[in-house]
Amino acid sequence: MKQRPVSRAAGAKKGRSPEKIEEGWLIYRRDRSGEELCCLTLEGLSRSSRIPVPALERMIRRGLIESMPDDDRLFPPETVRRAVKVERLRLQLQIGLDGLEVILRLLDRMEAMEREMALLRRTGL
């Protein structure tokens, strides 16, 4: 599946940085601090992860993937990895989303502990 290229400059007015630029499946916008963010629409998330929109909507309802804090129609790019992980586990383990919720919570905690342990090792504590 080929995605069309996205040009950041498309839709922007000359000499001024817009608050929000919509370009197909990606949306560029500024947060409160003025930093530019790249977000995916639900369609963009579907195309990037190769997961159908209805399956993504079920993941969203279950809280397995999350949208941007201030806009429930947009998703940070790292959501692609999370959605693919959920779908892969669902298919490999052949369990429902309820069971996946518990497994993902445990995996998230393990990853957080691994990051904390790596930090402690680097700081020599």
N, C-alpha and C positions, 0 to 999 in steps of 0.2 A: 504494500500500500504506500503510495507516494504522497507525501505532504507537500503542499505548496510552500515555497519559501516566504518568509516573513521579513519585510523591510521595516525597521524601526522608524524610519523617517516618513513613511507613508501616513498621510492624514495629519501630520504636524504642520502647523502654520510656521512660516519662515520667521526666524528671529525670536521665537517664543516656545517654551516647552509646555505642552498641554498637560492638563490634569489627568486626562485619560485618552489613550489612543486605542481604538479597537481595530484589530487586524485579523479577521478570520477567527482562528481558534485561540489566539493570544491577545491579551489585553495588557498594555503598558499603562501604568498609572503611578501617581505619586502618593506616598503615605504621608502621615502628619508631619514627619520631619523633613519632607521634601525629597526623600530618597525614591528613586524610580524602582518600581517593582514590576516583574513580569508575572502574569497570572494566566491560567488556562481556563477556558470556558468548559462546561460539562462536555460539549462536543469535542473540544480539544483534548480533554482528559481521555475520552473514549478512543479517539484516534491514536493518541500517543501510547496508550496502554493496550490497545486492541481488545478492549472489554466493552461489550454493548452498554449503551446508556441505561437500560432498565436494571442491569446487574449493578452498575455503579450507584444508581438511585437506591437500591436495596442496601448497599454498603453504607451509604450516607445515612439512611434512616436508622441503621443499627449502630451508627457512631464508629464504624470501622475505618472510615476515611473522613477527613474534615475539610471544610471549605475555609476561605479566608475569614478571619475573625469579624471583619466589618462588612462582608458581602458574601452571602451564602450561595451566590451563583458563580463565584470564582474560586479557583484552587491554586495553591502554590505548586511550582514544578515538582517538588519532591513527593507530591501526592501520587504521581505516576508510579514511582517505586513501591509505595505502600499498597496501591490498588493491585498491582501485579502480584505482590507478595500474598495478599488476601486471596486472590483468585487461584494462584498456584497452590496454596495450602488447601483451599476448598476442594480443588480437583484431585490433588495427591492423597489427601486424607479422607476424602469423600464424607465430609461431615458438614452439617449445616452452619449457618452464620452464627447461631447461638454458641456452639462449641468453639468456633473460630474466635469469637469475642474473648473467651477465657484464654485461649492459647496465645492470641496476640497481646493481651494484657501482660501475660507472663513473659513473652519474648521481649516486649518493650521494657519491662523491669530489668531483665537480664542484660539487655543492651545498655541501659543506663548504668547499671552496676559495673559493667565492663569498661565503660568510658570513665567512670569515677576511679576505678582501680588503675587504669592507664595513667590518669592524671596524677594519682598518688605516687605511682612509680617514677614518673618524670620529675616530680618535685622532691623525691627522696624521702617521703614520709612513710 
